[in-house]
Amino acid sequence: MLYQSDVERILYHNPYKPRRSESPEVFTISSLARGVKAEYDRKIDPKRPSNDNSDTMHGKAIHTYLQERFAKEGYQREIGVVTKIPYEYTYNGMHVNEMVLVGYVDLFHPTRHEVIELKSTLKDRALIAKHMKVQLAMYTSLLEQKYNQEMQAQILRVSAKEESLYSLTRNEIEEYSQLVIDRAKEVADMLNGQMMVVHEV
């Protein structure tokens, strides 16, 4: 028989989930968009206890549904982006010569040159937060470098009662993409000489 305690354990606390890219030189753009502390915490403790909840599962389901709808219009899903930045530091006993920033673009249209980041919430309002703009700005900048083509970048946020669509300006793309790089360097400086903490699964 399945008990309530079993449901909570299986769905939400099972028991650790690895954060992407545990290598000393790899940084995630999504965490850097949230701030220096977010990426530092992820790097120092890459297998923290899972914080999954019903909101998270709802978001993943909406995310997948929206990507499938957009794919029918010619958009590509989960496009990987990466950049390497020369920067020296030592972390977890390894000397590193460069930082590798990685991320995954929710939607990219190769002929329309459009980049879309999807966000969802169970709240009534579909507000656009700064970290969403920062994340998309870096993704857009890397795609522009790859294809040598300016991109149109938008955030689509879906809530329980409304949808919000926000277009990044050229200044935001340039300013926020540089912010991500600056934050990555700050995290590297904080990590310099430290050792990684990894929980046993």
SULQUIGI-V730976 format. One record per backbone hydrogen bond with DSSP energy under -0.5 kcal/mol. NH is the residue of the N-H (numbers start at 0). CO is the residue of the C=O. If there is no record, write none. Layout:
NH,CO
NH,CO
//
This chain:
2,0
6,2
7,3
8,4
9,5
10,6
11,7
12,7
12,8
14,12
16,47
18,45
25,22
26,99
28,101
31,27
32,28
33,29
33,30
34,30
38,34
39,35
40,36
41,37
42,38
43,39
44,40
45,42
47,44
49,14
56,52
57,53
58,54
59,55
60,56
61,57
62,58
63,59
64,60
65,61
66,62
67,63
68,64
69,65
70,66
71,67
71,68
72,69
73,70
74,69
75,107
77,105
78,104
79,77
80,102
82,100
84,98
86,96
88,95
90,93
91,193
93,90
95,88
95,93
98,84
99,24
100,82
100,98
101,26
101,99
102,80
104,78
106,115
107,75
108,113
109,107
112,108
113,108
114,151
115,106
116,153
117,115
118,155
120,157
126,124
128,126
131,128
132,128
133,129
134,130
135,131
136,132
137,133
138,134
139,135
140,136
141,137
142,138
143,139
144,140
145,141
146,142
147,143
148,143
151,112
152,150
153,114
154,165
155,116
156,154
156,163
157,118
158,161
159,122
160,123
163,156
165,154
167,152
167,165
172,168
173,169
174,170
175,171
176,172
177,173
178,174
179,175
180,176
181,177
182,178
183,179
184,180
185,181
186,182
187,183
188,184
189,185
190,186
191,187
192,89
193,190
196,43
197,195
//
